[in-house]
């Protein structure tokens, strides 16, 4: 048992080594950490009430009192961006969480033991995959009605087939391995084999996909909110802030620029982290760096440049 824990610790260190050996991986991790802290400590980081109306301060450009300016009713944009991070992080967690759980369950059922039943399940999954993601989400949330909860339901329904297809493909390959055959010879049930032998070996691909999809979920939620189908006013979310700003672009550029930058930076951060995580879980790259010490090689190159 002790040897198993030592092996897991070694593998964890190797993963961290590969992630932090890349400057882009560090940038992505830093952005994600900052956004998470922003969402958790929003009341402490904000300078105003995000819902306070002050008509006398409307459409003020960035200044010492309002760092990112004010909107059409005098609300502080910096504070609303800080609170908007809560909606974005919640959207990512809910959508990716539901999609991962439902999709993994469907993929495991279809992939092992497989057969005609598995193929029929995947044909139903392919029907969902045939529709463009945003178009299907728009149709669903329009039917359910505009709200944060309905937007989460709509995007989650769109996302689970992706994980089902991923886990299904992994399961078809893994079930041919000797340890799965050995489990069958020992009389282990289908559920035990799925949970003990198959799903743990799909986690590396699933985790990477989830990290990349986190940014996409935030982007889709912002798009629905921009169209008025996400969380409703006066909720502070980045998509609706940009939607209201489009009527004031010529006289108050800051109303759209800062929420747009927030979406861009957060999505970029999750994508950079996902790419770095994908590299760290690549078997060939792990073997190449298996015996290298933990060091930030890119720092040495940076020192040579300066």
N, C-alpha and C positions, 0 to 999 in steps of 0.2 A: 504493500500500500504506500509506503514511504517513497519507493522508487517511482511510482506512478505520479505522486505529487511533485517530485523533483523534475520528472520529465515535462509535466504541464507547466511548471515554473520556467523551465528552459525555453519551451516553445513560446510562452508569453513574452519573455525577454527578447526573443528573436523577432517576434512581431513588432514590439515597441522599437527595436533597433532599426528595422527597415522603414517604419513609418517616420521616425525622427531623423533618419539619415537623409531625408529629402526636405528641402526648404518649403516646397509646396505642401507637403504633409503637415509641417509645423504651422504654416499659415492657415490651412484648413482647420486644424485642431484648435488653433487660437480663436478663429472666428466663431466656431461652434461653441466654445467655452464662454466667450464674451456674450453671445446671444442668450445662452442658458442663464448666465448670471444676471443679464439684463431683465429677463422674464421673471426670475425669482425675486430680485430686489428692485422691482419697478417703483414701489412707493418711495424707497430711499434714494433712488437715482433721479426721480422726476423733480422738476422745479415748480410745477403748477398743477392744478387740478385738471385732469384730461377732459373733463366735461364742463368746465366753467366757461360760461359765455360772457364776453366782454366786448360789446359792440364798439366801444370807443377805441379798442386796440386792434380792430379788424384789419387784415391785410398789411400788417407791419412787416417790413423786411427783417432779416436776421440782425439782432443787436445784442447788447450785453444782458438785457432782461429776458429776451426771447431768442435763444441761440439759433434756432432754425426758423424764426419768424412766426407769424400767426396766420390762421386761416380766415375764411370769409365771415365767421362769427366771433373772431377774437380768441379762439382756443390756441394754446401753445402747441406748435407742431412737434417740437422736440419731445415733450411729455407724451404726446399721443403716439409717437413712434416707439417710445420706450414701452408703453402699455400695449401697443400693437404686436410687439414681439411675443406676448403671451398667447394671443390668438394664433400666430403663425406656428409657434412651437407646439401648441395644443393640436393644431390641425395636422402637423407632421406625425406626432405621436399616435393620434387616433387613427388616421388613415393607414399609416404603415403598420400599426399594431393589428388592426382588424384585417387588413389585406394579408399580412403574414400568417396570422392564425388560421383564417379561413382557407387561404390558398394552400398552406402547408398541409392542412388536414385533407383537402380534396386531392392534392397531388400524391400524398402517401396512399390514400385509399385506391386511387387509380393506378399508381405505379407498382404496388405490391399487393397481391401476387400478379396483377396485370390481367391479361386476357381480354375478352370481349367487353366485360363490364367496365374495365378501365378505359378502353377505347371509346365507349359511349359517353363516359363522364367527360373525357377530354374533348369530344365533339361538341358537347354543350359549352364547355369552356371556350372553345374556338369561336362560338357564336358571339360571346362577349368581346373576344379579342378582335373580331372583324370590324367593330365600330371604332371610329376615332375617339380617343380618350375624352377630349374636351367636349365633343359633340354629345356623346352619351351622358356625360356628367350634367351638361346643360339640360338635356331632355329630362333626366331624372329629377333634378332639383326644381325644374319648372313645374313638374307634375306634383311633387311633394309640397312645394311652397318655399319661398325664400326665408332661410334662417340658418344659423350656424350649425345646428344639429342636422338639418336636412342636407346641407352642403357636405357634411362629414359622411352621411349615409351614402350620398350619391357618388362621391369620390372613392369611398371604400368599395362600393360595388364594382366600380371600374377597375380597381387595383388588384383584387384578389386573383383574377385569372392569370395574371403575370407570374405570381408566386406558385400557383398551381402548375403551370407549364414548366417552371424551373425545377420544382421539386419532383415532378413526374419524370422529367428527363434524367435527373440525378438518380432517382430510385430505380429506373430501368437498368442503369449501368451498375449500380451498387449491388442489386439483388443477385447478380451473377458471381459475386465474390465468394471465396471459400468459406469465410466466417458466417455468411448468411446461410449457405448450404449446410454448414455444420450445425447451426442453430435449428434448422429444419429437421436434421437427423436426430437431434436431442428432443424433439417434440415440442419445441417452443411455439406458442401460438402466433398468429399473424400480427396481433396488436403488439406483443412483446418484441417481435422482430422489427416491426416498424419503428418502435420507440427506442429500442436498445441498439440496433445495428444500422438501420438505414438513415433515420432522421439526423442523428449526430454527425454523420458523414456528409450531409447536405448543408450543414450550418455555415460553412465558410462562404459558399456561393450565396446563400440566403442573406447573410449579414452584409456582404458587400452590396447586394441589390437593395437591401433596406436602406443603407446609408445613402446611396445614390437617389433612391426614390423619395427620401425625406425632403430634399430640395424641390423635387418635382411636385410633391404634395403641397408645399407652401406656395409654389407658383400657381398651381391650379386653384387653390383656395383664394389667392389674390385675384385671379382672373374672374372667378365667380362673384367675389365681392365687388369688383370693378363694375360688373354688369348688374349689380343690385340683387344678386341671388345668394349672397353669403350672409354674414352677420349684419344686422340692420342698425341704422343710426339710432342713438349716438355712439354706438360701439366704435372704439378706436382700432381699426385694422388698416393695414397698408393699402389694400386694394380699393377700398371705399374712399380713402383719403385721396388717391390719385383720380378716382372718378369725379369727386367734387372739384378737384383742382383743374380739370380740363377746361372749365368755363373761365378760368382766371389766368391762363398760361401767359398771356401777353402783358399782364400787369402784376402778377405775383408768381414768378417762376419757381420760387422756393416751395410752394405748396405741392408741386409734383416731383421736383428734383429729389428732395430728401427722402420721401417714402419710396420712390423708385430706386434710389441708391441702397436703401435698406434691403429691399427685396433682392437686388442684384448681388450685394455682398453676402447675404445669408445663403442664397442658392449656390453661389460660387464656393463658399466655405464648405458646405456639405458635399459638393461635387469633388473638390480637392481632397477632402478627407476620404471620400469613397474610393477615389482613384488610388490614393496611397494605401488604403486598406486592402484593395484588390491586389496591389503589388506585394504587400506583406504576406498575403495568404497564397501567393503563387508558389507551387511546390519547387519549381526549378530555381527561383530566386532565393527561396529559403535555404536550399541546399548550398547555393553559392556563398551565402552569408552566414552559414551555420557556425563557422569557427572564427569569424572576424570579431574583433572587440567593438564595443559600442563607442562610436565616435562620430562626430558630425563632419563628414568629409567636405561638405559644401562650405563650412566655415573657413577651412584652410584655403579653398579657392577664392573666397571673398577677400581674405587677407592679402593674397597675392595681387589681386586687382587694385587694392588701395595702397 
